[in-house]
């Protein structure tokens, strides 16, 4: 059995944005809208997993170097 190659984060995000745009236009049939929504949920999970893994790597790198302190991000 061959293992599927994971979709890169940027590709997943671009596809998700495209699906959202199509759903917002409201031109899809109910069946197509549900399929698009289902695909969007799957892509969202992929993106969330990729971001979580990246965050864990950053924490590990910072802890290994023990040179910087993470502070919560504020948009101010």
SEKOL-162628 format. One record per residue (C-alpha): residue in one letter; x, y negated, z. Coordinates in Angstrom, 3 decimals, decimal comma. Layout:
! SEKOL-162628
@aa = A | px = X | py = Y | pz = Z
...
//
This chain:
! SEKOL-162628
@aa = X | px = 0,000 | py = 0,000 | pz = 0,000
@aa = X | px = 1,362 | py = -3,414 | pz = -0,904
@aa = X | px = 0,929 | py = -6,297 | pz = 1,450
@aa = X | px = -0,602 | py = -9,489 | pz = 0,045
@aa = X | px = 1,709 | py = -12,467 | pz = -0,032
@aa = X | px = 0,347 | py = -15,235 | pz = 2,221
@aa = X | px = -0,989 | py = -18,339 | pz = 0,524
@aa = X | px = 1,222 | py = -21,378 | pz = 1,232
@aa = X | px = -0,300 | py = -23,959 | pz = 3,580
@aa = X | px = -0,313 | py = -26,694 | pz = 0,945
@aa = X | px = -2,127 | py = -24,478 | pz = -1,571
@aa = X | px = -4,718 | py = -23,485 | pz = 1,042
@aa = X | px = -5,282 | py = -27,086 | pz = 2,035
@aa = X | px = -5,645 | py = -28,249 | pz = -1,576
@aa = X | px = -8,181 | py = -25,506 | pz = -2,304
@aa = X | px = -10,073 | py = -26,354 | pz = 0,873
@aa = X | px = -10,242 | py = -30,031 | pz = -0,132
@aa = X | px = -11,555 | py = -29,019 | pz = -3,558
@aa = X | px = -14,238 | py = -26,822 | pz = -1,998
@aa = X | px = -15,327 | py = -29,618 | pz = 0,331
@aa = X | px = -15,623 | py = -32,015 | pz = -2,606
@aa = X | px = -17,751 | py = -29,508 | pz = -4,551
@aa = X | px = -20,005 | py = -28,896 | pz = -1,548
@aa = X | px = -20,394 | py = -32,630 | pz = -0,901
@aa = X | px = -21,550 | py = -33,192 | pz = -4,482
@aa = X | px = -24,471 | py = -30,872 | pz = -3,847
@aa = X | px = -24,534 | py = -29,470 | pz = -7,391
@aa = X | px = -23,957 | py = -25,836 | pz = -6,411
@aa = X | px = -26,669 | py = -23,233 | pz = -6,171
@aa = X | px = -27,379 | py = -21,937 | pz = -2,691
@aa = X | px = -25,536 | py = -18,697 | pz = -3,444
@aa = X | px = -22,470 | py = -20,531 | pz = -4,798
@aa = X | px = -22,545 | py = -22,976 | pz = -1,888
@aa = X | px = -22,555 | py = -20,091 | pz = 0,592
@aa = X | px = -19,640 | py = -18,414 | pz = -1,206
@aa = X | px = -17,737 | py = -21,691 | pz = -1,202
@aa = X | px = -18,492 | py = -22,224 | pz = 2,472
@aa = X | px = -17,314 | py = -18,693 | pz = 3,296
@aa = X | px = -14,079 | py = -19,270 | pz = 1,364
@aa = X | px = -13,663 | py = -22,613 | pz = 3,131
@aa = X | px = -13,956 | py = -20,964 | pz = 6,540
@aa = X | px = -11,286 | py = -18,432 | pz = 5,548
@aa = X | px = -8,990 | py = -21,188 | pz = 4,268
@aa = X | px = -9,539 | py = -23,206 | pz = 7,441
@aa = X | px = -8,451 | py = -20,223 | pz = 9,515
@aa = X | px = -5,355 | py = -19,763 | pz = 7,351
@aa = X | px = -4,447 | py = -23,429 | pz = 7,753
@aa = X | px = -5,039 | py = -23,365 | pz = 11,505
@aa = X | px = -2,849 | py = -20,280 | pz = 11,842
@aa = X | px = -0,060 | py = -21,862 | pz = 9,790
@aa = X | px = -0,192 | py = -25,048 | pz = 11,866
@aa = X | px = -0,195 | py = -23,088 | pz = 15,112
@aa = X | px = 2,830 | py = -21,064 | pz = 13,998
@aa = X | px = 4,656 | py = -24,224 | pz = 12,981
@aa = X | px = 3,901 | py = -25,809 | pz = 16,350
@aa = X | px = 5,241 | py = -22,729 | pz = 18,150
@aa = X | px = 8,446 | py = -22,874 | pz = 16,100
@aa = X | px = 8,901 | py = -26,547 | pz = 16,983
@aa = X | px = 8,441 | py = -25,758 | pz = 20,675
@aa = X | px = 10,974 | py = -22,933 | pz = 20,454
@aa = X | px = 13,521 | py = -25,110 | pz = 18,677
@aa = X | px = 13,136 | py = -27,907 | pz = 21,176
@aa = X | px = 13,376 | py = -25,516 | pz = 24,109
@aa = X | px = 16,492 | py = -23,878 | pz = 22,623
@aa = X | px = 18,242 | py = -27,192 | pz = 22,222
@aa = X | px = 16,807 | py = -28,558 | pz = 25,457
@aa = X | px = 17,508 | py = -32,069 | pz = 24,190
@aa = X | px = 14,094 | py = -33,571 | pz = 23,652
@aa = X | px = 10,867 | py = -33,788 | pz = 25,547
@aa = X | px = 7,563 | py = -33,421 | pz = 23,727
@aa = X | px = 5,017 | py = -36,093 | pz = 24,469
@aa = X | px = 1,349 | py = -36,029 | pz = 23,486
@aa = X | px = 0,649 | py = -37,861 | pz = 20,260
@aa = X | px = -1,407 | py = -40,998 | pz = 20,562
@aa = X | px = -2,648 | py = -42,933 | pz = 17,587
@aa = X | px = -2,033 | py = -46,370 | pz = 19,026
//
